[in-house]
Amino acid sequence: MRVYFLSRVPAVLKLNGLYVGTVDGFERHIELDPADKVFAEIVPADNLQSVNFFLDKKFFETPPDFADVYLTEGDAIVYIREYGVKDVKLNVIYQTRFCGNLITVFSQGGVYLSAEGAEYTLTPLPQSFAKLIAEEKYIGGRPVLELSGGGHRVIISEYGKVIFSNPAESAEYGDTLTVTVPFETCTAAKAICRYGYDGDKLALISSETIESAPPEENILHFAFFESVLTRGNFEKYLCDELKPRAGDLKGYLGDFVSVTVPPEKFYAVHGDAAAAGLVYPKSNNLYEVKYFAAEITDGKISNIYPVE
């Protein structure tokens, strides 16, 4: 079994106590048998806490909270998503009174949002909220509090309830809320979403996905699968014969949640297929990657098929 390692921050990988190498945003791999129950330790930079676990059958069936595991053609990709911090003292980042609620953002191991009013809620936030900007806004004449940090926005209602939490590069307030959400795609796609607000929750009124950059022909198939995922105008990538069947694609491809580049072993086994890995959730932090290829004729996709 080939196991690929990825890490949110640069880190050192140790197996059974021995230094193996560094891991980061580029794949590093080893060959192992889960029956050998190899002990792994990953020590991150930035004075973060290390994580450790056994690479055994249990790990690949029920990954720990800090890791995402992707199963692919008998192999696995392990992405270490979260590390604890060593400094766990309480630090208040931001605090205010808003519509009778006490809103507090603080760090203690992680970053959290506390809202105390008629009810009490505690919400984990991305680490980017260690530095934030807070502004009072109005949607449809109702007050809300916006917290933004590192491209992520959280909107809190007058009742202390989180009604929006998502990456968003911009937000426009008025009778409705309009947010622009960037996608990490090869076409730099963005979704422009407009919401209505009844004072309790947001309701999506409209959504449009716009691609900012045309793809090169050698990555046309990636742009197509990403366009299907982000509900873009993916029909434009299809040949005239396939366009009438565009509505069947979601059912054919299934409910995938991201698109990934196949590892080098895929090409060694399957050759130079114009393929992409589609990622499907199996359970908490556990995913399955299935590969689909596209045939391209005269700059348009003329066939889509699973790679087996």
C-alpha positions as CSV (number, residue, x, y, z in Angstrom):
1,M,0.0,0.0,0.0
2,R,1.4,3.4,-1.0
3,V,0.6,6.1,1.5
4,Y,1.0,9.8,0.6
5,F,1.5,12.4,3.3
6,L,0.5,16.1,3.1
7,S,0.5,18.7,5.9
8,R,-1.1,22.1,6.4
9,V,2.2,23.5,7.6
10,P,5.8,22.2,7.0
11,A,6.5,19.3,9.3
12,V,8.9,16.4,10.0
13,L,7.7,12.8,9.5
14,K,8.9,10.1,11.8
15,L,8.0,6.4,11.4
16,N,8.7,4.0,14.3
17,G,10.8,6.8,15.8
18,L,13.1,7.2,12.8
19,Y,13.3,10.4,10.8
20,V,11.9,9.9,7.3
21,G,11.7,13.4,5.8
22,T,9.6,16.5,5.6
23,V,6.0,16.8,4.6
24,D,4.1,19.9,3.4
25,G,1.8,20.8,0.6
26,F,3.6,18.5,-1.9
27,E,3.0,14.8,-1.7
28,R,5.6,12.5,-0.1
29,H,4.9,8.8,0.0
30,I,6.1,5.5,1.5
31,E,5.1,1.8,1.0
32,L,3.7,0.0,4.0
33,D,1.3,-2.8,5.1
34,P,-1.4,-1.6,7.6
35,A,-1.0,-5.0,9.3
36,D,2.5,-3.9,10.4
37,K,0.9,-1.2,12.5
38,V,3.6,1.5,11.9
39,F,3.8,4.3,14.4
40,A,3.8,7.7,12.8
41,E,4.7,11.0,14.4
42,I,4.4,14.4,12.6
43,V,6.2,17.3,14.2
44,P,5.2,20.7,12.7
45,A,7.0,24.0,12.5
46,D,5.8,27.2,14.2
47,N,6.0,25.7,17.7
48,L,2.8,23.7,17.1
49,Q,1.9,20.5,18.9
50,S,3.0,17.2,17.2
51,V,0.4,14.5,16.3
52,N,1.0,10.8,16.4
53,F,-1.0,7.7,15.4
54,F,-0.6,4.1,14.2
55,L,-1.0,3.5,10.5
56,D,-3.2,0.5,10.8
57,K,-6.6,-0.7,9.6
58,K,-8.4,1.3,12.2
59,F,-6.7,4.6,11.1
60,F,-7.7,4.1,7.5
61,E,-11.3,3.3,8.5
62,T,-11.9,5.9,11.2
63,P,-9.3,8.7,10.9
64,P,-8.7,11.0,13.9
65,D,-10.2,14.5,14.0
66,F,-7.0,16.2,13.0
67,A,-6.5,14.2,9.8
68,D,-8.3,13.7,6.5
69,V,-7.8,10.3,4.7
70,Y,-8.5,9.8,1.0
71,L,-8.7,6.2,-0.3
72,T,-7.6,5.7,-3.9
73,E,-7.1,2.5,-5.9
74,G,-5.8,0.6,-2.9
75,D,-3.6,3.4,-1.7
76,A,-4.2,6.3,0.7
77,I,-3.5,10.0,1.0
78,V,-3.2,11.4,4.6
79,Y,-3.6,15.1,5.0
80,I,-2.8,16.5,8.5
81,R,-5.3,19.4,8.7
82,E,-5.0,20.6,12.3
83,Y,-2.3,21.0,14.9
84,G,-2.8,22.2,18.5
85,V,-0.8,25.1,19.8
86,K,1.5,24.8,22.8
87,D,0.4,28.1,24.3
88,V,-3.0,27.4,25.8
89,K,-3.4,30.5,28.0
90,L,-6.6,32.4,27.5
91,N,-6.3,35.5,25.3
92,V,-9.2,37.8,24.5
93,I,-8.9,38.9,20.9
94,Y,-12.1,40.9,20.6
95,Q,-15.1,41.7,22.8
96,T,-18.2,43.9,22.4
97,R,-21.9,44.3,23.4
98,F,-24.1,43.8,20.4
99,C,-28.0,44.0,20.7
100,G,-27.8,42.7,24.3
101,N,-25.4,39.9,23.5
102,L,-21.8,39.7,24.8
103,I,-19.7,38.7,21.8
104,T,-16.2,37.5,22.6
105,V,-13.5,36.1,20.3
106,F,-10.7,34.4,22.2
107,S,-7.9,32.0,21.7
108,Q,-7.1,29.1,24.0
109,G,-5.4,26.3,22.1
110,G,-7.6,27.3,19.1
111,V,-9.7,30.4,18.3
112,Y,-13.4,30.5,19.4
113,L,-16.4,32.7,19.2
114,S,-18.5,33.0,22.3
115,A,-22.0,34.6,22.2
116,E,-23.9,35.1,25.5
117,G,-27.4,36.4,25.3
118,A,-30.8,34.6,25.6
119,E,-28.7,31.5,24.8
120,Y,-25.0,30.7,25.0
121,T,-23.0,29.4,22.0
122,L,-19.4,28.5,21.5
123,T,-18.2,28.3,17.9
124,P,-14.7,27.3,16.7
125,L,-13.2,29.7,14.2
126,P,-10.3,29.5,11.7
127,Q,-6.9,30.5,13.1
128,S,-7.0,33.5,10.8
129,F,-9.4,35.1,13.3
130,A,-6.5,35.7,15.6
131,K,-6.5,39.1,13.9
132,L,-10.0,40.3,12.9
133,I,-12.0,43.3,11.8
134,A,-15.5,43.8,13.3
135,E,-18.3,46.0,11.8
136,E,-22.0,46.5,12.5
137,K,-24.1,46.2,9.3
138,Y,-27.7,46.0,8.3
139,I,-29.5,43.4,6.1
140,G,-33.1,44.4,5.2
141,G,-33.0,47.0,8.0
142,R,-32.0,44.4,10.7
143,P,-28.7,44.8,12.5
144,V,-26.0,42.2,12.2
145,L,-22.3,42.0,13.3
146,E,-19.7,41.0,10.7
147,L,-16.4,39.5,11.8
148,S,-13.7,39.0,9.1
149,G,-10.3,37.4,9.3
150,G,-8.0,36.2,6.6
151,G,-10.7,36.1,3.9
152,H,-13.2,34.3,6.1
153,R,-16.4,36.1,7.2
154,V,-18.8,35.4,10.1
155,I,-22.1,37.2,10.4
156,I,-24.0,37.2,13.7
157,S,-27.6,38.1,14.1
158,E,-29.1,40.4,16.7
159,Y,-30.0,37.3,18.7
160,G,-26.4,36.2,18.9
161,K,-26.7,33.4,16.3
162,V,-24.1,32.8,13.6
163,I,-26.1,33.0,10.3
164,F,-23.1,33.0,7.9
165,S,-19.6,31.5,8.1
166,N,-17.7,31.0,4.9
167,P,-14.7,32.3,2.9
168,A,-15.8,35.4,1.1
169,E,-13.6,38.0,-0.6
170,S,-16.4,40.7,-0.4
171,A,-19.8,41.3,1.1
172,E,-22.4,43.9,0.1
173,Y,-25.1,44.8,2.6
174,G,-28.5,46.4,1.9
175,D,-32.0,45.0,1.4
176,T,-30.2,41.7,0.7
177,L,-26.8,40.3,1.4
178,T,-24.5,39.6,-1.6
179,V,-21.2,37.8,-1.1
180,T,-18.5,36.8,-3.5
181,V,-17.0,33.4,-2.7
182,P,-13.7,32.4,-4.3
183,F,-13.1,28.8,-5.4
184,E,-9.6,27.2,-5.6
185,T,-10.0,26.2,-9.3
186,C,-7.8,26.4,-12.3
187,T,-10.2,29.1,-13.8
188,A,-10.2,31.2,-10.6
189,A,-13.9,30.8,-10.4
190,K,-16.1,32.8,-8.0
191,A,-19.7,32.4,-6.9
192,I,-21.8,35.5,-6.5
193,C,-24.5,34.6,-4.0
194,R,-27.5,36.8,-3.0
195,Y,-29.4,36.1,0.3
196,G,-32.6,37.3,1.8
197,Y,-32.8,37.7,5.6
198,D,-35.9,37.3,7.8
199,G,-34.1,38.2,11.1
200,D,-33.5,34.5,11.9
201,K,-31.7,33.0,9.0
202,L,-30.4,33.7,5.5
203,A,-32.2,32.2,2.5
204,L,-30.4,31.9,-0.9
205,I,-32.1,33.9,-3.6
206,S,-29.7,33.4,-6.5
207,S,-26.2,32.2,-7.2
208,E,-24.0,32.6,-10.3
209,T,-20.6,31.1,-10.8
210,I,-18.2,33.2,-12.9
211,E,-14.8,31.9,-14.3
212,S,-12.2,34.6,-14.2
213,A,-9.5,32.9,-16.4
214,P,-9.8,30.5,-19.4
215,P,-8.0,27.2,-18.9
216,E,-5.1,26.0,-21.0
217,E,-6.1,23.0,-23.2
218,N,-4.0,20.6,-21.2
219,I,-6.1,21.2,-18.1
220,L,-9.4,21.6,-19.9
221,H,-10.7,18.4,-18.2
222,F,-9.9,19.8,-14.7
223,A,-11.8,23.0,-15.6
224,F,-14.8,21.0,-16.7
225,F,-15.0,18.8,-13.6
226,E,-14.5,21.9,-11.3
227,S,-17.2,23.7,-13.2
228,V,-19.6,20.8,-12.6
229,L,-18.7,20.9,-8.9
230,T,-19.1,24.7,-8.5
231,R,-22.4,24.8,-10.6
232,G,-20.7,26.8,-13.3
233,N,-21.6,26.9,-17.0
234,F,-20.0,23.5,-17.7
235,E,-22.0,23.0,-20.9
236,K,-19.6,25.3,-22.7
237,Y,-16.9,22.6,-22.4
238,L,-19.0,19.9,-24.1
239,C,-19.2,19.1,-27.8
240,D,-22.6,19.6,-29.5
241,E,-23.4,15.9,-29.3
242,L,-23.0,15.9,-25.4
243,K,-24.7,19.2,-24.6
244,P,-28.3,17.7,-24.7
245,R,-27.1,15.2,-21.9
246,A,-25.6,17.9,-19.7
247,G,-28.4,17.6,-17.2
248,D,-27.5,13.9,-16.6
249,L,-24.0,14.7,-15.5
250,K,-24.6,15.2,-11.8
251,G,-26.4,11.9,-11.6
252,Y,-23.6,10.2,-13.6
253,L,-20.7,11.7,-11.6
254,G,-22.4,11.6,-8.2
255,D,-22.1,13.9,-5.2
256,F,-18.4,14.6,-5.2
257,V,-17.0,17.4,-3.0
258,S,-13.7,18.3,-4.7
259,V,-11.5,17.7,-7.7
260,T,-7.9,16.5,-7.3
261,V,-4.9,15.8,-9.5
262,P,-4.0,12.1,-9.7
263,P,-0.7,11.0,-8.2
264,E,2.2,9.9,-10.3
265,K,1.4,6.2,-9.7
266,F,-2.0,6.7,-11.5
267,Y,-0.2,7.7,-14.7
268,A,2.2,4.8,-14.4
269,V,-0.7,2.4,-14.2
270,H,-3.2,4.1,-16.6
271,G,-1.0,6.0,-19.0
272,D,-1.5,9.6,-20.1
273,A,-5.3,9.8,-19.7
274,A,-6.8,13.2,-19.3
275,A,-8.2,12.3,-15.9
276,A,-9.1,13.9,-12.6
277,G,-9.8,12.5,-9.2
278,L,-13.3,13.2,-7.9
279,V,-13.6,13.1,-4.1
280,Y,-16.6,11.5,-2.4
281,P,-17.3,11.5,1.4
282,K,-17.5,8.1,3.1
283,S,-17.7,9.1,6.8
284,N,-16.1,11.7,9.1
285,N,-12.7,12.8,7.6
286,L,-12.8,9.8,5.3
287,Y,-13.1,10.1,1.5
288,E,-12.9,7.9,-1.5
289,V,-11.3,9.2,-4.7
290,K,-12.6,7.9,-8.1
291,Y,-11.0,8.8,-11.4
292,F,-12.9,10.0,-14.4
293,A,-11.3,10.8,-17.8
294,A,-12.3,13.0,-20.7
295,E,-11.7,12.6,-24.4
296,I,-11.2,16.0,-26.0
297,T,-11.9,16.6,-29.7
298,D,-11.3,20.0,-31.3
299,G,-11.1,21.7,-27.9
300,K,-14.4,20.2,-26.6
301,I,-15.1,17.2,-24.4
302,S,-16.6,14.4,-26.5
303,N,-16.6,11.6,-24.0
304,I,-16.5,11.1,-20.2
305,Y,-15.8,7.7,-18.6
306,P,-14.6,6.2,-15.3
307,V,-11.0,5.0,-15.2
308,E,-10.8,1.4,-13.9
